[in-house]
Each structure stands twice: as C-alpha cells, then as structure tokens.
Amino acid sequence: KKNPVIFDAGANRGDISVRYRKVYPKCTLHLFEPFPESFQLLKQRFETIPSVTLNETALSDVEGLVSFNSNQSNVTNSVLESDPLANQTWGEGVMDTHSKLMVPTTTIDAYCQAHSIRTIDILKLDIQGSELRALHGARSMLENRQVGLIYMEMILCPTYIGQPEFEDYLSFLREKGYVMLDMYYPRRKDLRLILVDVIFVPAPTRAVPGT
C-alpha cells in the first residue's frame, strides 16, 4: 500500500515516524506521545506536515486521565510504576522516577471513531509495558480485522509493576484473530532474552469445506 495509515504510539521524538515517512512518503501518520517535553520535540519536527496528526495523549483501554511516571531516562517513562528489580537489568538509576504528572488517555477504538478512521495499516506500540492496555482499547478494530499489522515492543524481564507476560499478548491477540509473524531485534542480558520487537498480523482465513 503506497498510502498507509500508521499509528505511532509512544512516538517519543518521532525517529520511527521519520523512517516511516521515508519508506511511505504518502502515508498518513497519527502520533501519540503524552510526555510534554517529548511532545514539544514532535511539534518542532512535524506540526507543519499536513499528513501528520499529533496527539499529546496516551493510548490505553479507557478514556480519561492517568498518573504518568517521568523517569531518569525518558524513554522508560510509563503509566506503570518501575519494578524494584529493574535496576538489575537496565542499570542503577535508569528507571528511577523523579516526578509524576497527570496525562489524558484515549482508546484506539474511540480515536478511530472520532476521526472516521476505518483501517490502521500499521499499529506501532512502544509504550513501556502498556501495550496490552492499548490493544484492549482496540477490541472493535481488531475483531473486525481493521488493523493490518501490529509492530510492538515486548518487555520480558521485570521492568514495570503489573506489566503483561508474553503469553498474555499471545492469548489476547489469538482470541482476536491475530497470529505472530516474527520477532526482531532481540536484546539479551547474561543470555536471558529481556526485550524483543514482535509483529502480529491477521490470521489467514480458512476456507469452509464445501464452498
């Protein structure tokens, strides 16, 4: 597809969206970044581009407000609190929270309805342990196979309190009719897989016998 609709959730400074625009110059981008400092960087890069919509909000399973943790390293900012064991993997102080703020949330279903979006060709989720919440907020889009591809970061070691397990993602997406296509960019520490990017796509439809 030459003009895909792409959601970049956890856009941070927009580096991934810049790459998407190089691959798909005619794409329509919807960027989601709730952290004010990062959102200002997004505005500097994208606010004059008509095909890019900027949203200073988090994607979740509900619409409203949520407490957001600003950490020592802003790429670890999350609505989830840091796990005390995180320092063992990511380094001393990296996950330390130095302030909290309230940020707005929306769901993918609500956003698509409000903006008359019928399909999402690429749904990129890098929201620090909240990816499954965002998927729960896309139940309607997923059940109707209106998401063409999900590109998602999965954290596989203790990093945030309440983060999903690997099988939680597989179970939910299987229920919605999606299968794992492949894994990319595995990160390891002391032989343990701690982080990986995963792509899910709609499961192939099976022909009904006799048709």
N, C-alpha and C positions, 0 to 999 in steps of 0.2 A: 504494500500500500504506500503510495507516494505522499499522502497527506494524512498520516495517522493522528489520532487524538491520544495524547500522552499525559498521564498524571505523574508528577514527581513529588512524592510525599516525603518530607524530610529533606527538602531541597538544599538546605544549608546555604552555601554561597552560589549554588547554581552550576557547579562544574559539570555534573552529569547532564543537565539540560543543555549546556553549551555543546556537549558531544552529540546529543540527540538532534540538535538543530543542524549540525554538520552532516549527519547521516541522512536526515529527513528535513531539507530546507523548507518544505511546505507544511510541516507538521503544526498542529495546534497544541500548545503546552498549557497545562494548569499546574502551577507550582504552589506547594503548601509548606510554610515554614513559620512556626509560632514564636520563635525566639527573636525579639526585636532587633538585636544587633545584626544577626544573620539576615533578617528580612530587609534591613536597610541596604545591605550589600546586593541583595537580589534586585531591589528597586534601581540601584545605580546601573546594573547590568541589563535589565530587561524592561523597565517601565515604558520605554518609547517604542517597544516592538508590539504591534497590534495583535499578533498571533499568540502572545504570551499573557496569561491571566495570573496575577499574583494574589495569593491569599495568606494573610497573616493569621493563620489558624492551624490547629492540629486536626488530623483525621482520627476518629475514634468510633465507638459503637453508639454514641449518643451525641445529641446537640446540647451545648451548654457551656459551662466554664469548668476548668480543671486546674489543679495545682501543678506547676511545671518546675522541675528542678534544673537550675543552672549550675553546671559543674565546672571543675577546674579546666578540663578540656571540653570546649563547647560542642565537639562532635559527639560527646556522650550525654548531652542534655536529654532529659526524658521526663515523661509524666510519671514514670516509675522511680521509686527511690533506689539508690545504689545498694547493692548487696555488700555486706561487710567483707565477703570473701573476694570481691572484685579486684582488690589490690594485688592479690597473689598472681593474677593473670595479666592485668593491664598495667601494673606499676603503681608504686606508692603515690597516693595523692591525685592520680589522674581522674578518679571517679568522685572525688570529694565535692560535695555540694556546698557552694558558698552563698547561694541566695535562692529564694523561691518566688514565683510570680504566678498570677492567675492568667490563663490564656483561654481563648474561645476554642470550642471544638465543633466539628460538624461530621456528618457521615457521608460516605460516598454516595449512597442512595439519595439522601436529601440534596446533596450538591448537584448531582446529575439531574434530578427533577427540577431544581430551581434554575438550572442553566440549559435545560432542554437538551441534555447530552444523552444520546441513545446508545452509543457504544464507546468503550475505552479500549483502544487497541493495545496500549502498553500501560500497565499499572506498576510503577516502581515504588516500592515501600522500603524505606530505610529510616525507621522511626524508633530505634533503640528499645526493642522489647515490646512495643505496642502494635506490631504488625498484625497480630491476630485480632486485636480490637478493631482495627480499621477494616479487616476482612468481614468481621461480624456486622459492621456498618454498611457492607456492600452485599448483603444477602440477596436482595432482589436482583441486582445486576448480575451476580454470579449464577443464581438459579435460572435466569433467563439467558445465560451464556452470552452476556453483553460485554464481558471482559475477555479480550483476545489473548492476552499474555500477562502473567504476573511475574515480575522480577523483584525478588525480595531478599533482604539480608536476614539470616537466622543466626542468633547468638546461641551457642551450645555449651557454654560454661557459666557458672554463677556470676552474674553481672548486675542484674536488677532483681529486686524483690517482686515476686509474682510473675516473672517472665514465663512465657509458654515453653513447654517441652517440644522437641522435634515432632513427636508423634501427635501432638495436639494440632499442629498445622496440617499434617498429612490426613488426619481423621476428618477435620472440618472441610478441607478442600475436596477430599474424596466424596464426602456427603453432598457437596455442591456440584459434583461432576467434573472435577479438575484432577489432573494427574501430573506428577513431577516429570519434567522433560530432562533436566540435567542439573548438575552442580558446577559452580565456577568459583575460582579464586579462594580455595581453602586456606585458612590460616591456622597454624598449629603452634602449640607451646609444649615442649617436652613430650613430643609425639602425640599429644592429645589435640583432636580437632576442636577448635574453640569458636570458629566463625566461618560461615560459608554463605555464598550467594546462590540462590536456588530459583529456577524458572519452572512455573506451572503453566499448563495450557489446558483447554477443554479436552476432556476425554473423547476419543473417537466414538461416534455414534455407531451402534451395532444395528445391522440390518435385521428386520423382523423376518423370521422364517416364513416362506410362502409369499413374500411380497416381491 
